[in-house]
Amino acid sequence: MSKPVSIPVVPKKLMLPFILVTSLFALWGFANAVTDPMVQAFKKVLELSNSQAAWVQMAFYGGYFCMALPAALYVRKFSYKSGVLVGLTLYAVGALLFYPAATTGLFWFFCLGLYILTFGLAFLETTANPYILAMGDPSTATRRLNLAQAFNPVGLIAGLMVAKFFVLDLLQSDDVVNFSALPEAQKLLIKSADLMVIRNPYVILGLVVLAILILIAVNKMPQAKGEGALPSVKHTFANLFKNKKYTLGVLSLILYMGAQIGCWTYIYQYAESKGIASSTAANYQLVAFILFTIGRALGTYMLKFMSSGRLLFIFSALGGLFTLGVVVLEGTFGLYSLVMVSLFLSIMFPTIYGIALEGLKEEESKIGAAGLVMAIVGGALLPKLQGMIIDLGGVGVNDITVLGLSEMNLSFLLPVTCFILVAIYGNWIHKLGSKRSIR
């Protein structure tokens, strides 16, 4: 009896392109992690409310929504490599805009820089995710994407370390008990110094991205452009909208992104509500990112033994359970529960992404990938709504209580709802796969 042929997750001939494209996952992970703490930083330095500071995430994740489809159409017409180069160029320009933004001290200028930066990230994610799925056998596509996404937390951890040691630890406004009460002249000096602190990591990041752009430019990439005639965009959209697994996948990704960014962004405000400084809260987020990394590795391994739908259901349900703990638990126990949520967030993006694109033709997957990247806008909209909930009683984090819960704790009912709905989608996908296997 012949032994079953083992299908490699990544074919040897595609190993180098796989490594090069996978490096981009760490690059946008860094941008995500270094930006999350900026919500709290801008809130302190520029004396903003929680909902006003949430414009940082609106600009960051709103850029994905606006540029994802144009990026997909560009890559569809030209090539993967040119899409990556355009993405890296926009990434660098957005990061370097922090230099004039810090000079002017205008909040909207910083938001503009983030907005353009994520134009670049939209190009990179729209290109990289479907490219990774195409680098091998379709049966191992979801595992391959989880493997590539496992390097995303490397960037997350690096970005958080930079945010902690080179931003949060150096902010003078965070060291003042009542910054708003200081004389205007003293506040202006501190504000100017702190804006330079916020500026520096982004300017250095922009220069690093330019270096990576040169590195990618001199390397040859296979499968540069899809072969054959391109179907009309209208026809492609029509087919995608008819695909229930895809459309519900887009909705699930919106909800997932809202839950993830809400949990990662407001860990600082949640810690503040427990009397913990932002620089110390960064240590808790570091542990969260380590658990996120472990979860990616664990989830990729578990996909060998269970369906992606079942795994998504289990991780979503557990994520919702721990987020509920954030709502009802007091003191540091709620913070511990919030940290644990990241373990279950880990596999959800690549798993939903792989499920939604499964079975699509190559050209459909390029446009479909744009819809999924646009779904990242959930990371802009839902945290903004969560910030409004936190501001129900004022700009503080413990202004009022509802049914014995502070407005801070209460706001996490929003991510709980998101997890429940994603779990329902995962369970439906699992049952759908089971019915097909029976047939």
FENJO-V591014 format. One line per field, one symbol per residue. ss: DSSP state (H for helix, E for strand, C for the rest). phi: phi as a letter, one per 30 degrees, with the letter a starting at -180 (. if undefined). psi: psi as a letter, one per 30 degrees, with the letter a starting at -180 (. if undefined). A space follows every 50 residues. Layout:
ss: ???
phi: ???
psi: ???
This chain:
ss: CCCCCCCCCCCHHHHHHHHHHHHHHHHHHHHHHHHHHHHHHHHHHCCCCH HHHCHHHHHHHHHHHHHHHHHHHHHHHCCHHHHHHHHHHHHHHHHHCHHH HHHHCCHHHHHHHHHHHHHHHHHHHHHHHHHHHHCCCHHHHHHHHHHHHC CHHHHHHHHHHHHHHHCHHHCCCCCCCCHHHCCHHHHHHHHHHHHHHHHH HHHHHHHHHHHHHHHHHCCCCCCCCCCCCCCCHHHHHHHHHHCHHHHHHH HHHHHHHHHHHHHHHCHHHHHHHCCCCHHHHHHHHHHHHHHHHHHHHHHH HHCCCCCHHHHHHHHHHHHHHHHHHHHHCCHHHHHHHHHHHHHHHCCHHH HHHHHHHCCCCHHHHHHHHHHHHHHHHHHHHHHHHHHHHHHHHCCCCCCC EECCEEHHHHHCHHHHHHHHHHHHHHHHHHHHHHHHHHC
phi: .ddddddddbdedcddeddddddddddddddddddeddedddeddchcdd dddddedddddddeddcededddddddcadddddddddddeddddddddd ddddicddddddedddededdddddddddddddddkdedcdddddddddd dddddedddddddddcbddcdddddcdbddddeeddddddedddddddde ddddeeddddddeddddccdcdhdadcidddddddddedddddddddddd dddedddddddddddddddddddcicdddddddddddddddddddddddd ddddcbdddddddddddddddddddddcdcidddddddddedecdecddd ddedddcdiddeddddddddddddddeedcdddddddddddeckddcbdb bbhicdeddddddddeddddddddddddddddddddddd
psi: kkkkkkkkejkefgeeeeeeeeffeeefeeeeefeeffeeeeeeeghlle eefffeeeeefeeeeefeeeeeeeeeecleeeeeeeeeeeeeeeefffef eeefgkefeeeeeeeeefeeeeeeeeeeefeeefhakffgeeeeeeeeff fefeeeeeeeeeeeffdeffjefffkeiefflkeeeeeeeeeeeeeeeee eeeeeeeeeeeeeeeeegkkklhfkkllkklkeeeeeeeeffjeeeefee eeeeeeeeeeeeeeegfeeeeefggkleeeefeeeeeeeeeeeeeeeeee efffflleeeeeeeeeeeeeeeeeeeefllafeeeeeeefefeffefeee eeeeeefkfkleeefeeeeeeeeffffffeeeeeeeeeeegefafafhel kjhgkleeeefffeeeeeeeeeeeeeeeeeeeeeeeee.
